[in-house]
Amino acid sequence: MVKNVLQYLELNEKENPNKILFSEEDKDITYKDFVYIAKTIGSNINKRLNMTNKSIVIFMEKGIECLVAMMGTVYSGNFYTIIDTKSPKERIKNICDKLEPEMIIADRKNYEKIKENAELKNTQLYEDLKTGGLEKERLNKIRRTMIDTDLIYVLFTSGSTGKPKGIAVSHRSVISYISSVVEIFKFDKTTVFGNQTPFYFSMSVLDVFSTIMVGASLNIIPKKYFSFPVRLLEYLNNHKINTIYWVPSALCIVANLKALNEVKPKTLTKILFAGEIMPVKQLNEWRKNVKALYANLYGPTEVTDICTYYILDREFKENESIPIGKACDNCNVLILNNDGVPSTKGELCVRGSFLASGYYKDKEKTEKAFIQNPLNKNYPEKIYKTGDIVKINENGEIVYMCRKDFQIKHMGYRIELGEIEKTVNALKEILLGICIYDEIKSKIILFYQSQQLEKHELYKKLKEKLLPYMIPNEIIKLENIPYNQNGKVDRKLLKNNFKEGVY
């Protein structure tokens, strides 16, 4: 019985000890070496703490060593949280205050920073934890007590208030989710992932744990290449990467700068995306140049990573929406209206073992989001309310419309900001358009990037395509739309900057 992700890691280490598991631009590590160091770290963590099922923070930059620390924490019988080393002091403090971790692991480069910011005594050097050898009997004892509902990690996102929420995810949820995507996308030992997303972002769960489950390889693509699309595509070719799972913003940068006309990806066979709406215009640029399987994945962090998927099987016009498809295997989704009744349009809710255990040390938020299934009156069954509005299209596919909080009441009309964005992004002259709503001034604000269209020209085009009450009250042209650390559009920064009069 598989009850722990480490079982997959050890199975593949036994079968292919000298195969490259994880690699970076200039270094790599085999399954055998990775497992040995992770076991050593697990032994030393447990020796220092002598406890399990406790919180451990990892404060290291993205790389092979961070992955070793993650799995070392799991070997110790505890769960990890990755904190971005570039996080502001307040966020670091908020996360540590919530977790009250028993240990913080940092490498020499980041040791002093976390000591200053977290003000916790038990900060251990990664370099010290990986020395001294593993203790087999200690690790066996830990493993005998572990069950599949034990936490593997707590991942922090920012809520609408800006305060980080800790989403607690178990081995069971990760195993159930990864088993499903491995079957859907046929990942196997020949798969070479090109990782884009940070390890503190839920999308990395697919890359990392699919690799571990099937005995594949994963290459951590340096962030610098995503600013130079031609070099990025050359990197994919040089490292024989055949599978990518990126945020749409990363794919759009490549398409917008016409890098695919310069370099053709020679090894890519699977191109998956999630985290944002993928504009059809840029997607069509990829499909025109790269023959591969394309899939739109959807899901919030509270369901481990995704709960629905759509493998593209037809052409799409630039003003159409790409469906989010259907539920993954061993996962079920419900579309409920405001009365909790099934509908063809409403809030998407999810049930099944993909669901997180809840929010760490936050009973109130957990009970609000993870509720009793209103369609089941006979026994306890939790569903997660995503806060996303979806509908069923004429093909029976689920289509994402907008966040509940992207639905605004403006001039007496109910408006979905996503519909405005879709219209803007369908224009051939537009690289990217993003809408926000200023509740205080009751204004729809459109930010856009274009090398061709000036504001008055865009306004004229929108008057021809949108209903009068949907036309943005202010249009702001930016040289560059800002992105957050996850590679997604930073809507919060756009909104705050507008309120503060930056634009």
CORTA-V736541 format. One record per residue. N is the residue number from 1. RES is the residue in one small letter. SS is DSSP state (~ for helix, > for strand, _ for the rest). Layout:
N_RES_SS ; N_RES_SS
//
This chain:
1_m__ ; 2_v__ ; 3_k__ ; 4_n__ ; 5_v__ ; 6_l_~ ; 7_q_~ ; 8_y_~ ; 9_l_~ ; 10_e_~ ; 11_l_~ ; 12_n_~ ; 13_e_~ ; 14_k_~ ; 15_e_~ ; 16_n__ ; 17_p__ ; 18_n__ ; 19_k__ ; 20_i_> ; 21_l_> ; 22_f_> ; 23_s_> ; 24_e__ ; 25_e__ ; 26_d__ ; 27_k__ ; 28_d_> ; 29_i_> ; 30_t_> ; 31_y_~ ; 32_k_~ ; 33_d_~ ; 34_f_~ ; 35_v_~ ; 36_y_~ ; 37_i_~ ; 38_a_~ ; 39_k_~ ; 40_t_~ ; 41_i_~ ; 42_g_~ ; 43_s_~ ; 44_n_~ ; 45_i_~ ; 46_n_~ ; 47_k_~ ; 48_r_~ ; 49_l_~ ; 50_n__ ; 51_m__ ; 52_t__ ; 53_n__ ; 54_k__ ; 55_s_> ; 56_i_> ; 57_v_> ; 58_i_> ; 59_f_> ; 60_m__ ; 61_e__ ; 62_k__ ; 63_g__ ; 64_i_~ ; 65_e_~ ; 66_c_~ ; 67_l_~ ; 68_v_~ ; 69_a_~ ; 70_m_~ ; 71_m_~ ; 72_g_~ ; 73_t_~ ; 74_v_~ ; 75_y_~ ; 76_s__ ; 77_g__ ; 78_n__ ; 79_f_> ; 80_y_> ; 81_t_> ; 82_i_> ; 83_i__ ; 84_d__ ; 85_t__ ; 86_k__ ; 87_s__ ; 88_p__ ; 89_k_~ ; 90_e_~ ; 91_r_~ ; 92_i_~ ; 93_k_~ ; 94_n_~ ; 95_i_~ ; 96_c_~ ; 97_d_~ ; 98_k_~ ; 99_l_~ ; 100_e__ ; 101_p__ ; 102_e__ ; 103_m_> ; 104_i_> ; 105_i_> ; 106_a_> ; 107_d__ ; 108_r__ ; 109_k__ ; 110_n__ ; 111_y_~ ; 112_e_~ ; 113_k_~ ; 114_i_~ ; 115_k_~ ; 116_e_~ ; 117_n_~ ; 118_a_~ ; 119_e__ ; 120_l__ ; 121_k__ ; 122_n__ ; 123_t_> ; 124_q_> ; 125_l_> ; 126_y_~ ; 127_e_~ ; 128_d_~ ; 129_l_~ ; 130_k__ ; 131_t__ ; 132_g__ ; 133_g__ ; 134_l__ ; 135_e__ ; 136_k_~ ; 137_e_~ ; 138_r_~ ; 139_l_~ ; 140_n_~ ; 141_k_~ ; 142_i_~ ; 143_r_~ ; 144_r_~ ; 145_t_~ ; 146_m__ ; 147_i__ ; 148_d__ ; 149_t__ ; 150_d__ ; 151_l_> ; 152_i_> ; 153_y_> ; 154_v_> ; 155_l_> ; 156_f_> ; 157_t_> ; 158_s_> ; 159_g__ ; 160_s__ ; 161_t__ ; 162_g__ ; 163_k__ ; 164_p_> ; 165_k_> ; 166_g_> ; 167_i_> ; 168_a_> ; 169_v_> ; 170_s_> ; 171_h_~ ; 172_r_~ ; 173_s_~ ; 174_v_~ ; 175_i_~ ; 176_s_~ ; 177_y_~ ; 178_i_~ ; 179_s_~ ; 180_s_~ ; 181_v_~ ; 182_v_~ ; 183_e_~ ; 184_i_~ ; 185_f_~ ; 186_k__ ; 187_f__ ; 188_d__ ; 189_k__ ; 190_t__ ; 191_t__ ; 192_v_> ; 193_f_> ; 194_g_> ; 195_n_> ; 196_q__ ; 197_t__ ; 198_p__ ; 199_f__ ; 200_y__ ; 201_f__ ; 202_s__ ; 203_m__ ; 204_s_~ ; 205_v_~ ; 206_l_~ ; 207_d_~ ; 208_v_~ ; 209_f_~ ; 210_s_~ ; 211_t_~ ; 212_i_~ ; 213_m_~ ; 214_v_~ ; 215_g__ ; 216_a__ ; 217_s_> ; 218_l_> ; 219_n_> ; 220_i_> ; 221_i__ ; 222_p__ ; 223_k_~ ; 224_k_~ ; 225_y_~ ; 226_f_~ ; 227_s_~ ; 228_f__ ; 229_p_~ ; 230_v_~ ; 231_r_~ ; 232_l_~ ; 233_l_~ ; 234_e_~ ; 235_y_~ ; 236_l_~ ; 237_n_~ ; 238_n_~ ; 239_h__ ; 240_k__ ; 241_i__ ; 242_n__ ; 243_t_> ; 244_i_> ; 245_y_> ; 246_w_> ; 247_v__ ; 248_p_~ ; 249_s_~ ; 250_a_~ ; 251_l_~ ; 252_c_~ ; 253_i_~ ; 254_v_~ ; 255_a_~ ; 256_n_~ ; 257_l__ ; 258_k__ ; 259_a_~ ; 260_l_~ ; 261_n_~ ; 262_e__ ; 263_v__ ; 264_k__ ; 265_p__ ; 266_k__ ; 267_t__ ; 268_l__ ; 269_t__ ; 270_k_> ; 271_i_> ; 272_l_> ; 273_f_> ; 274_a__ ; 275_g__ ; 276_e__ ; 277_i__ ; 278_m__ ; 279_p__ ; 280_v_~ ; 281_k_~ ; 282_q_~ ; 283_l_~ ; 284_n_~ ; 285_e_~ ; 286_w_~ ; 287_r_~ ; 288_k_~ ; 289_n_~ ; 290_v__ ; 291_k__ ; 292_a__ ; 293_l_> ; 294_y_> ; 295_a_> ; 296_n_> ; 297_l_> ; 298_y_> ; 299_g__ ; 300_p__ ; 301_t_~ ; 302_e_~ ; 303_v_~ ; 304_t__ ; 305_d__ ; 306_i__ ; 307_c__ ; 308_t_> ; 309_y_> ; 310_y_> ; 311_i_> ; 312_l__ ; 313_d__ ; 314_r__ ; 315_e__ ; 316_f__ ; 317_k__ ; 318_e__ ; 319_n__ ; 320_e__ ; 321_s__ ; 322_i__ ; 323_p__ ; 324_i__ ; 325_g_> ; 326_k_> ; 327_a_> ; 328_c__ ; 329_d__ ; 330_n__ ; 331_c_> ; 332_n_> ; 333_v_> ; 334_l_> ; 335_i_> ; 336_l_> ; 337_n__ ; 338_n__ ; 339_d__ ; 340_g__ ; 341_v__ ; 342_p_> ; 343_s__ ; 344_t__ ; 345_k_> ; 346_g_> ; 347_e_> ; 348_l_> ; 349_c_> ; 350_v_> ; 351_r_> ; 352_g_> ; 353_s__ ; 354_f__ ; 355_l__ ; 356_a__ ; 357_s__ ; 358_g_> ; 359_y_> ; 360_y__ ; 361_k__ ; 362_d__ ; 363_k_~ ; 364_e_~ ; 365_k_~ ; 366_t_~ ; 367_e_~ ; 368_k_~ ; 369_a_~ ; 370_f_> ; 371_i_> ; 372_q_> ; 373_n__ ; 374_p__ ; 375_l__ ; 376_n__ ; 377_k__ ; 378_n__ ; 379_y__ ; 380_p__ ; 381_e__ ; 382_k_> ; 383_i_> ; 384_y_> ; 385_k_> ; 386_t_> ; 387_g_> ; 388_d_> ; 389_i_> ; 390_v_> ; 391_k_> ; 392_i_> ; 393_n__ ; 394_e__ ; 395_n__ ; 396_g__ ; 397_e__ ; 398_i_> ; 399_v_> ; 400_y_> ; 401_m_> ; 402_c_> ; 403_r_> ; 404_k_~ ; 405_d_~ ; 406_f_~ ; 407_q_> ; 408_i_> ; 409_k_> ; 410_h_> ; 411_m__ ; 412_g__ ; 413_y_> ; 414_r_> ; 415_i_> ; 416_e_> ; 417_l_~ ; 418_g_~ ; 419_e_~ ; 420_i_~ ; 421_e_~ ; 422_k_~ ; 423_t_~ ; 424_v_~ ; 425_n_~ ; 426_a__ ; 427_l__ ; 428_k__ ; 429_e__ ; 430_i__ ; 431_l__ ; 432_l_> ; 433_g_> ; 434_i_> ; 435_c_> ; 436_i_> ; 437_y_> ; 438_d_> ; 439_e__ ; 440_i__ ; 441_k__ ; 442_s__ ; 443_k_> ; 444_i_> ; 445_i_> ; 446_l_> ; 447_f_> ; 448_y_> ; 449_q_> ; 450_s__ ; 451_q__ ; 452_q__ ; 453_l__ ; 454_e__ ; 455_k_~ ; 456_h_~ ; 457_e_~ ; 458_l_~ ; 459_y_~ ; 460_k_~ ; 461_k_~ ; 462_l_~ ; 463_k_~ ; 464_e_~ ; 465_k_~ ; 466_l__ ; 467_l__ ; 468_p_~ ; 469_y_~ ; 470_m_~ ; 471_i__ ; 472_p__ ; 473_n__ ; 474_e_> ; 475_i_> ; 476_i_> ; 477_k_> ; 478_l__ ; 479_e__ ; 480_n__ ; 481_i__ ; 482_p__ ; 483_y_> ; 484_n__ ; 485_q__ ; 486_n__ ; 487_g__ ; 488_k__ ; 489_v_> ; 490_d__ ; 491_r_~ ; 492_k_~ ; 493_l_~ ; 494_l_~ ; 495_k_~ ; 496_n_~ ; 497_n_~ ; 498_f_~ ; 499_k_~ ; 500_e__ ; 501_g__ ; 502_v__ ; 503_y__
//
